[in-house]
Amino acid sequence: MKRPFGGRFPDIMKDVSADTEANGPYECFDCGTIVVTEEHPGRCSDCGGAMRNRRTPIE
């Protein structure tokens, strides 16, 4: 198998774990409110919008 880029780059790309229940900061998709908690907060306490774990990349 031929390696991309002529084999100049080692296998450095890794998959990111999508652990959405990890402790840390959560951000509201709608208003941007940020809370730090051990459990997923569910809905934003300010506007009721959906929250996301800021450590989980959005791609």
ABEGO torsion letter per residue (X at the ends): XBBBGGGABBBABBBBBBBAABBEBBBBAAAGBBBBBABBAGBBAAAGBBBBBAABBBX
